[in-house]
Amino acid sequence: MSKVYILHENEEWTVHLTDRLDQLGIPYESWHLDYGTIDLSKEPPEGVFYNRMSASSHTRNHRFAPEFAEAVLAWLERHGRTVINGSRALRLEVSKVNQYMALNQQEIQTPNTITAVGRNQIIEAAKQLDRPSFITKHNRAGKGQGVQLFHSIEALHQYVYSEEFDEPVDGITLVQEYIEAPEPYIVRCEFIGGKLIYAVRVDTSEGFELCPADACTIEDSHCPTEDTPQQKEEQPKFRILDYFDDPVIEQYEQFLLENNIEVAGIECIQDQNGNLYTYDVNTNTNYNKEAEEQKDKFGMLELATYLGRKLEKKSISSYV
């Protein structure tokens, strides 16, 4: 029987989707890709394959899961299987450099960024960037890993040559201009089937841990800034916006189409002058339960429904 196959490395994030698939009566199978084998001489099973491999897999001791996922996707695509978020999506998931180049190709503005390999080169990159405040982050990250805010080269030097320095898993550090927003928040736009389902306002006053998954908490964050602003009153960290109709949405949808990405969360921020910068694309996207219950909108239900339609279409075409 044809079914939905979920390619992943984190059960905590996947269970919300499988619960919805169960609810809708959609057959599925979970492929945990931290380990396994592929017989390249055989054909894959029939079905719809949804890739939700995460760039942060190494933080869960699944260091080579993305590489194995890439091999599996190559096998699936070679045999013409229906793949949601295939090899191109994975390539962008695990590299912010690739993300930025693809975004720029669609004339979507990203923060000024310099890549660096080597500790001394990180210092040189910051000098070359020449900004009063700047951020370092990992090229392959997730969960805000490696994100640090600096206000001087001296502070960066002290960090880079300390035991606290967080070495990127792929060796590439990004040195990026700091975009200061009028208020401490960013907007995350969620897409399914390449179309916007909703936008979320995410409070950044406590740091850069912006993953909306229930399994992620602020204790996981890694952003020791010098002057993190405090909230004046209790507010939800994630809040679905009633209305977000920025012209960038059309650009995002075209970007997703051009890169064969069907499911994604894209994060953006406005500066003090109202300029919008896009700085992250999550092809392994999650949704926040509390925010969704407030607005009666449910991303995993939408996604499960979308996968079910894909499976039904595939099943019909096989009988034609």
N, C-alpha and C positions, 0 to 999 in steps of 0.2 A: 504494500500500500504506500502510495506517495505521501510524504509528510514534510513538515518544516524541520529543518536542521539548524540548530543554534550553535555557532562556533564562538567559543568564549574561553575565559580562564578564571572567572570569578563567580561562584555560585550565589554569593550574597546579592550581586546585582542582577543575576539572571532569573532568580526565583520570582520576581515581580512580573516578568514577562510570561513565564510558564504558568503562573497562577491565572493570568488572563487567557492564555491559550486553553487551559483546562476549562475555564468558565465558558468559553465559546465552543468547546468541543472540537478543537482543531488538533489533529495528531501532530506530534513533534518528537524530536530526539535531541538530546543535548550532547554536543561534542566538546569536552574539556580538552583544550589543546596544549596543556603544559607538557604533555608527553604523548607518545603514540607512534604508530607506523602508518605508512601509505604504500600500498602495492601499486606502483605506477603503471604496471602492465594490465591492471584491471580498471573497469569503468566505475565511476561513483554511482551510488544509488540515485534513483529519480527523486525529485522533490524540489523544494525551495530552500536555499541555503542563506541564512542570515548571519553575516559576520559582525560580531561585536567585540572583537579583540581590542584590548586597551593598551594605550601607551604606558600606563603605570603598572603593567604586569610585574615588572622587576621589583616593585615595592612589596609584592606579595610572594617573593621568592620564585616567581615564574619567569626567570630571566629570558629564556629562549622561546616563550610562547608566541610572540609576534613573528619570529623567523619560521616557526613550524606552521603558523597560520598562513604565512605567505606561500609556503610549499603546498599546503592543502588547497588554497585558492587557485594557484597555478594549475593544479590537477583538475579542479572543478571547471575552471574556465576553458581548459583545453578540450574538455568533453561537452562544452556548450550547456552546462547546467545553469539554471536560474539562480543568480547570486545577487543578494542585496548587500551593497557596500563591499565590492570586490577588491581586487589587488590595488587599484588606484586609491580607493578610500583608505586602505590600510597604510599605503605609503604616506599619505597626508597625516594620518593619525599619529604615526611614530616620528614625525619630523616637522617641527614648526617652520624650519627653513622652507621645506616644500610647500607648507601651507601658505606662507607669505608670498612666495613666488606665484603660486596659483591664484591667490587673491589679487595680487597686483596685476596679473594678466587680464583680470576682469575689471581693472581700474578701481578696485576697492582699496582704500587707504589703510595702511598698516603703520604702526609706530616705526620710527627710524631705528634700525637694528644692525649690529655688527656681530658676526660670529667669531668665535675664538677657540682654538685648541691649545692648551698649555696655560699655566698660571700667569706667567709673565705676559703672555699675549692677551689675557683678560684685562690686565692693567692697561696695556697699550690700546686695546679696543675702547676702553672707557675714556682715555685721553683723546682718542680720535673722534669719539662721539661728541665730546665737548659740551656736555649738558650739566647744569648745576645739580640736578638730581637724576638718577638713572636706576634701572632695575637689571639684575642678572636673573636668568632663568635657564633651565635645561632645554636643549633641543628636543629630546625625548623625555617627556615629563608626565603630566597628569597629577591631580590632587595638589596643585600648587607647588610641586616639588622644585626645590632649588631657587624659588623666588625670593629675592632679597632686594630691599630698597636702600640706596646709598645717597648721601648728600656730599660726598667728597671722595677724591681718589685715595686719600690717606685711609679712610675707613674701609674702602674696598681692598686696599693692599693688606691691611691688618687681617681682614677676613680670609682672603685668598691664601695667605701664608700661615693660617692657623689650623688647628686640629678640627675646627668647626666647618672647614670648607667641605662642601658637598660635591663630590666628583660626579659629573654626568655619566650615565650608563654608556652613552655613545661617544663620550669625550668632548662633545661640543657644547660650549656655553654661549648663550646669547647675552649681549650687553645692549640694553634697549632704553630709549628715552622714556622717562616717567611722565605719563599723562595724568595730570592733576584735574580731577573732575570738580565741578562746583559743589556737588554733594557726593558723599562716599557710597556710590553704587555703580554697578555696571548693568547692562541688559544682555540677557541670554535668549536668543531666538531659537525655538525648537521647530524642526522640520520633519515631516513624515511624507514619504512619496515625493520628496523634493518641494513640498509646499508648507508654508508656515501654519502651524497649528496654534501656537500662542507665543508670547514673549514674557519673560520673567525679569522682574527687577530684583537684583541680588545685592544685599547690603555688604559692603566691603570694609566697614569700620573696624572689624576685628581681624582683618588680614585677608590673604589671597586664597584661602581654601574655599573654592567656589563650587565644588562638586555637589549637585543637588540630591545625590543618592542618600537614602535613609542610613546606609552603613557608614557614610562619611560624617564626621563631626568636626567641630572647630579645633578639638584637641589634636587632630591630624595635621593642622596647618603648620607652615614653616615660613614665617615672615616676621622676624624680630625687627620691626622698624623702630626708629627713635622716638617718633611722636604719633603713634596710632591714636586717632581720635576716638573718644568714647561716645556711645550713644546717650542721648539725653533722656530717652524714654524707651521702654520695651517695644520693639518692633520685630515682626517676622523677618528672618534673613532672606526668605524667598517669597515673592509676591507676584502672582500673575497679573499682568497689566490688562485693564479693560480695553485699551486701545494703543496700538503701536503701528503706525502706518508710515514709517520713514521710507524715503525712496530707496534706501539701501536694501530693503527686502527684495525688491525686483532683481537687484544685482546678486544678492545671495542665491536666489533661486536659479539664476543663470549660471552662477559659479558651481552650484551643486549639479546641475544638468551637464555642464561641460566636463566635470570630473567624475561622472557616474556615481554620485553619492545620493542615496535616497533617504537616509535617516541621519540627522546631525543636529547638534546644538552649536550655534555660533555666537561668540561673545564679543561685545563691543562696548566702547566707552566714549563719552564726550568730554572735550577739554573745556577750559574756562571760556573759550571763544565760540563754543558750539560746534567745533569740528569733530566729526565722528571717526574713530579709529577702530578697526577690527583687529583683534590680537590672538584669537584662539578658535580653532575648529575642532569639535569633538564628534568624531564619527561613531564613537561608542558612548551614546548619550544616555543619561538617566533623568528621572523626574522626581520632584519633591512631593511627598504624600500630603503634607499639611497644606501647601500652596494649592494643590489640585483640588483638595476637598473644599477649600474656601470658594472656588470658582466652578466646581462641578465639571472640571475638565480633567481627563485622565489619559496621559500620554501612552502608557503601556497598553491600555485598552484600544486606543487608536492604532497603535503599532500591531497588536495582535490581530485586529480586524483587517489591517492592510496586508499582513502576511497571509491571512486566511483567503483574501481575495486573490492574491498572487497564486496561492496553491490551487484554488478552484479554477482559475484561468489556465494554469498548467495542466490540470487534470482534464479539462474540456478539450484543450488543444491536442492532447495525446490520443483522443478518440476520434478526432477529425481526419 
